[in-house]
Amino acid sequence: MESQIESFRTEALAAIASAADEAQIESLRVQFLGKGGGLTAFSDRMREVSKEDKPRIGKILNETRSSVTTALDEKRSLLVAQSESLAFEGIDVSLPGTAAPVGALHPITQLMDRAISIFRRMGFALADGPDIETEWHCFDALNTPADHPARNEADTFYMPDGRLLRTHTSTIQIRTMQHCAPPVRIIAPGAAYRRDEVDATHLAQFNQMEGLYVDENVTLGDLRGTLEYFFRELFGKDAEFRFRPHFFPFTEPSFEVDIKAAALGGGRWLEIAGCGMVDPAVIEAVNAKRGDRALDPERHSGFAFGFGIDRLAMIMSGVPDIRLFTDSDQRFLAQF
Ligand code: PHE
C-alpha cells in the first residue's frame, strides 16, 4: 500500500502541475480529496493495515494529503494571477486618463447666491411663494387698481381658472405678512412672468429679487442705507447712487435706483431697481385678510425693493442678449 500511495502522490502532483485553468483545479480537487476521491479510498483501507505499520502508513497518508492540498492551492493562485495579468495586457497604464467634464452653477444662480448671502449678512431671511398666484396676491393686495395696465390680458398670463403667473415676486411680501407679524425682514428671489415680446432684453420668464422690511420706525434712510450697502458689496465701493422719484401702486413714496460704477462700465447712470416705503393701503389689505391688526399702519412702517437678476447679470458680465441665459449653449455657460 505504501508504494501505491507513493505513485498516487506522484501522479496527482503531475496532474496538478499541468492543469490549465481554475476549473481543472477544482475537478482535480474533487478527484483527489473528495468523498469518493483517491485519498479517501486509502483512508478506508487503513483497516487492512497491521497494527505495527499503522503509524508509519498513517503518517505517509497525512503527508500526501497535505502536499496535494498545498499543490492545488498554489497552482490555483498562480492561475488566477496569470488570468488577471492577461486581462490587463492590452492596457497601457502610462496613457493619460479621460477627464470627466465638471459642471458649474448657472450664472444666474451664481449671482442669486451672492445677492442672498449679502442680504443674509444684514439679517434678511429667505422667503418663497408659488409661481401660480391669485389675482389678489399679485395685484389687489398690492394696491393695484382693476384698470391698471399690468392686469391686462395682453401683459399677464392668466389661467383658465382666473389665477395667473406672478408678474413680480412682490406676491411674497403679501404672503409673508399674512403669516408673520412685524418685525419682518425678508428677501424673495424667484421667477416672474410677463407677456413680453421676446427679444435681446426681454424674456417671458425672468428672475427677480425683492426685499421687504416692516418694523417700528423704519425710514427712507434705512431703505437707502440697505440698498447702498448691498449694491456696493456687489459693484464695489466706488458705486454712486441716484434715487429718482417714480410711481409704484404698492409703495409711497416710490423711487427708481440708478447706479454708476466702474464695474458697470462707469460713465453713465443705469436703472437697476425699484423701491419705496410700503403703502399703508397694502398693510390694510393684509390686515383685512388676516382678520386682525397685527400690522398697525400707525406704528409700523416698512420699505420694499425689487430688481431683475437677469438684467443685473447682463450688465455685470457684459452679456448683450438675455436669451443667452436660457439657450443652454456650453460655449456661453462655460465662461462663468
Ligand atoms: N415689483 C416691482 C417690479 O416688479 C419692483 C418693486 C418692488 C418696486 C418693491 C418697489 C418696491 O417692477
Residues whose N, C-alpha, C, O or C-beta is under 5 A from the ligand:
A	BS01	LIG	T167 H168 S170 F248 T251 G274 C275 G276 A304 F305 G306
